[in-house]
Amino acid sequence: MRLSVATGPTTAGEALRVAAEHFAFCPDDVRQSRRPQTPAACAERILGAGRWDFWWN
């Protein structure tokens, strides 16, 4: 699923909280991804991003 967001998180703290919500919503995307799987790495990826991708296995 690709989600377009008007405004992504703009601070590291906001991004970390949103990353935790992403993990709760779609743990497969974090656990089984080829990308880094730490909360901090997920937060960096979504910081200021206007699009978020999710997938379930």
N, C-alpha and C positions, 0 to 999 in steps of 0.2 A: 504494500500500500504506500502510495506517495501522498504526503500531506503538505499542502502549501500553507505557510503561516505568514501573516502580515508582518509581524515583528518577532524575531527570535530573541532569546535571552541576550542581554547586552553586558552583563557582568559575569565574572567567574562564579560568584555565588548563585546567581539565578540559573546559570547553565548547569551547575551541579544539581540543583533541585529538580530541574526539568529532566536531566539525565536519569535521576532516580525514578521519576514518573515513567520515562520511556522503558526502563527496565521492568517496572511493575506491569506495564501494559503489554510489553512484547519481549519477554526474556530471551527468546530464541535469537533475536537480532543481536543481542549482546553476547550471549554464551557461545553461539555457533558462528560468529562472524570472523572473517579473516582480518578485520580491523582490530586494533587494540581493544581489550575488553575491560579495562578499568573504568570506574566512574569518571575519573578525571579525564581520560582519553575521550570518552563519550561526550563529556561536557565541552571539551575543546572543539570537537567536531560540530556541535550544534550552536556554538557561540556565534550569534549574529546570522545564523543560517535562515534562509527564507523557505527552505524545503527540508522535510524530514522523511526518510524512507524507513519502512518497517517491513519485516517479512517473518513468516512463521514456517517452521519446518514440519 
